[in-house]
Amino acid sequence: MLDPAAPHLVVNSRTLFFSWVPADPDAVAALVPAGLRPRPDRQVFLNQYVVDDETQTSGFGAYSLTYLGVSLMDVDAPGGLSPGGWWTHYVASSRVVRDYATARGAPTFAGQTRIEADGEALFSETEIDGTPLVRARCRVGQTGHLISSGHHRYFTNRNGQLLSSVYPYVAEPVAPFEIESVEFLPGHPMYALRPANPLIIGFGYYSPRSSFAYPGGLTVYPGGGGMPEPARQVHQVPASLARSGLPSGS
């Protein structure tokens, strides 16, 4: 098992990252523990990425991963451009990655993520136990001279303590970029995070080359409370046909 206190680097992953306003704001807010506050619009974020080769990591090997969570108030990442986020689901194909993330407090699941591009069409899908749970379809262009860089800040819970980590990143987003549809399938607790219909996008980008680091060590965040109760599940027609902007945080 990798030392959970050790830093790790991932380079040139294929990454789809965006956020939305949820269909059930109360269910989303119920996922956030005491000591943290969701945004007024209860914005949810999703990051799906694929690391195609073991040479792109400092020890993880090749893997795919999806994480979802809730954007937060008053706990921005350094620079103040990206809001902090509470991880609610962390779906990784690699046991090595899952064990490392679990030891850092991440709510891990075993599953697969795929991202496929065909010309301007991009399709992503996350599955657990062979069952697709999240799908997105986008229109994408080419990378140019634009570089997106900065930091993300994410919170986890380990042994009843809230932990905070800051993750530096550098990405090459494509332009143009448009999210055409997002679909959540019932049957898993992450369905509570499904988008409103019509879809309202907060930020988003696709980058065929996105690099980031897991920081060494973790910071205990003061004022953390217990974990929330699981969110209730309500059927909702999947959202579709939306436009997105360039990345602005989370």
RALIN-V104078 format. One record per residue. N is the residue number from 0. RES is the residue in three letters. PSI is psi in degrees with one decimal (none if undefined). Layout:
{{N & RES & PSI} {N & RES & PSI}}
//
This chain:
{{0 & MET & 137.4} {1 & LEU & 144.7} {2 & ASP & 119.0} {3 & PRO & -14.5} {4 & ALA & -9.8} {5 & ALA & 142.0} {6 & PRO & 157.0} {7 & HIS & 149.7} {8 & LEU & 138.0} {9 & VAL & 130.0} {10 & VAL & 145.5} {11 & ASN & 39.5} {12 & SER & 152.6} {13 & ARG & 118.4} {14 & THR & 129.1} {15 & LEU & 121.6} {16 & PHE & 122.4} {17 & PHE & 172.2} {18 & SER & 165.8} {19 & TRP & 166.9} {20 & VAL & 130.9} {21 & PRO & 161.2} {22 & ALA & -32.5} {23 & ASP & 83.4} {24 & PRO & -35.4} {25 & ASP & -40.5} {26 & ALA & -37.8} {27 & VAL & -46.4} {28 & ALA & -33.1} {29 & ALA & -16.8} {30 & LEU & -13.1} {31 & VAL & 128.2} {32 & PRO & 163.2} {33 & ALA & 142.3} {34 & GLY & -14.4} {35 & LEU & 152.1} {36 & ARG & 125.5} {37 & PRO & 160.0} {38 & ARG & 157.7} {39 & PRO & -33.9} {40 & ASP & 1.6} {41 & ARG & 35.9} {42 & GLN & 136.4} {43 & VAL & 143.2} {44 & PHE & 154.3} {45 & LEU & 129.9} {46 & ASN & 116.9} {47 & GLN & 126.9} {48 & TYR & 158.2} {49 & VAL & 129.1} {50 & VAL & 109.1} {51 & ASP & -23.3} {52 & ASP & 145.9} {53 & GLU & -23.1} {54 & THR & -5.9} {55 & GLN & 1.2} {56 & THR & 163.8} {57 & SER & 9.0} {58 & GLY & -8.6} {59 & PHE & -28.7} {60 & GLY & -174.8} {61 & ALA & 140.9} {62 & TYR & 170.7} {63 & SER & 154.6} {64 & LEU & 145.1} {65 & THR & 131.3} {66 & TYR & 145.7} {67 & LEU & 158.0} {68 & GLY & -172.9} {69 & VAL & 128.8} {70 & SER & 144.3} {71 & LEU & 162.0} {72 & MET & 144.5} {73 & ASP & 17.4} {74 & VAL & 49.8} {75 & ASP & 156.8} {76 & ALA & 162.9} {77 & PRO & 137.4} {78 & GLY & -20.4} {79 & GLY & 8.5} {80 & LEU & -18.5} {81 & SER & 121.1} {82 & PRO & 150.3} {83 & GLY & 160.2} {84 & GLY & 145.8} {85 & TRP & 118.3} {86 & TRP & 127.3} {87 & THR & -29.5} {88 & HIS & 139.0} {89 & TYR & 98.8} {90 & VAL & 110.5} {91 & ALA & 143.6} {92 & SER & -21.8} {93 & SER & 129.8} {94 & ARG & -35.5} {95 & VAL & -45.9} {96 & VAL & -42.6} {97 & ARG & -45.2} {98 & ASP & -42.1} {99 & TYR & -46.8} {100 & ALA & -38.5} {101 & THR & -41.5} {102 & ALA & -18.3} {103 & ARG & 6.5} {104 & GLY & 3.7} {105 & ALA & 143.3} {106 & PRO & 84.7} {107 & THR & 150.2} {108 & PHE & 150.3} {109 & ALA & 127.8} {110 & GLY & 176.3} {111 & GLN & 145.6} {112 & THR & 135.4} {113 & ARG & 144.6} {114 & ILE & 121.4} {115 & GLU & 131.5} {116 & ALA & 136.0} {117 & ASP & 92.7} {118 & GLY & -122.8} {119 & GLU & -6.6} {120 & ALA & 131.1} {121 & LEU & 133.1} {122 & PHE & 134.1} {123 & SER & 150.6} {124 & GLU & 138.1} {125 & THR & 133.5} {126 & GLU & 151.6} {127 & ILE & 130.4} {128 & ASP & 36.9} {129 & GLY & 1.8} {130 & THR & 119.1} {131 & PRO & 135.4} {132 & LEU & -31.4} {133 & VAL & 131.8} {134 & ARG & 144.2} {135 & ALA & 145.8} {136 & ARG & 133.4} {137 & CYS & 161.7} {138 & ARG & 128.0} {139 & VAL & 151.8} {140 & GLY & -142.5} {141 & GLN & 158.2} {142 & THR & 148.9} {143 & GLY & -131.4} {144 & HIS & -4.4} {145 & LEU & 132.0} {146 & ILE & 131.3} {147 & SER & 126.1} {148 & SER & 161.8} {149 & GLY & -143.0} {150 & HIS & 147.8} {151 & HIS & 152.4} {152 & ARG & 123.9} {153 & TYR & 147.1} {154 & PHE & 143.5} {155 & THR & 173.3} {156 & ASN & 123.9} {157 & ARG & 117.7} {158 & ASN & 40.2} {159 & GLY & 1.7} {160 & GLN & 136.1} {161 & LEU & 130.9} {162 & LEU & 142.1} {163 & SER & 135.2} {164 & SER & 147.5} {165 & VAL & 127.7} {166 & TYR & 111.2} {167 & PRO & 148.3} {168 & TYR & 155.2} {169 & VAL & 125.1} {170 & ALA & 154.3} {171 & GLU & 89.8} {172 & PRO & 151.3} {173 & VAL & 160.1} {174 & ALA & 135.8} {175 & PRO & 170.7} {176 & PHE & 130.0} {177 & GLU & 129.7} {178 & ILE & 119.7} {179 & GLU & -36.5} {180 & SER & 152.2} {181 & VAL & 133.5} {182 & GLU & 126.6} {183 & PHE & 132.3} {184 & LEU & 134.7} {185 & PRO & 160.6} {186 & GLY & -0.5} {187 & HIS & 149.5} {188 & PRO & -24.5} {189 & MET & -11.6} {190 & TYR & -24.0} {191 & ALA & -19.6} {192 & LEU & 6.9} {193 & ARG & 153.2} {194 & PRO & 158.0} {195 & ALA & 158.9} {196 & ASN & 112.3} {197 & PRO & 157.1} {198 & LEU & 131.3} {199 & ILE & 109.7} {200 & ILE & 136.7} {201 & GLY & -55.2} {202 & PHE & 169.6} {203 & GLY & 152.3} {204 & TYR & 159.0} {205 & TYR & 134.1} {206 & SER & 123.6} {207 & PRO & -9.3} {208 & ARG & 96.2} {209 & SER & 127.6} {210 & SER & 147.7} {211 & PHE & 169.1} {212 & ALA & 141.9} {213 & TYR & 124.6} {214 & PRO & 155.3} {215 & GLY & 134.0} {216 & GLY & 169.1} {217 & LEU & 149.2} {218 & THR & 127.6} {219 & VAL & 126.8} {220 & TYR & 122.7} {221 & PRO & 149.9} {222 & GLY & 6.6} {223 & GLY & 148.5} {224 & GLY & -160.2} {225 & GLY & 172.9} {226 & MET & 146.5} {227 & PRO & 163.9} {228 & GLU & 151.2} {229 & PRO & 144.5} {230 & ALA & 147.0} {231 & ARG & 158.1} {232 & GLN & 131.8} {233 & VAL & 137.7} {234 & HIS & 139.2} {235 & GLN & 139.2} {236 & VAL & 131.2} {237 & PRO & 144.2} {238 & ALA & 154.2} {239 & SER & 170.9} {240 & LEU & 76.1} {241 & ALA & 159.6} {242 & ARG & 150.0} {243 & SER & 161.5} {244 & GLY & -174.1} {245 & LEU & 161.9} {246 & PRO & 141.0} {247 & SER & 2.5} {248 & GLY & -176.2} {249 & SER & none}}
//
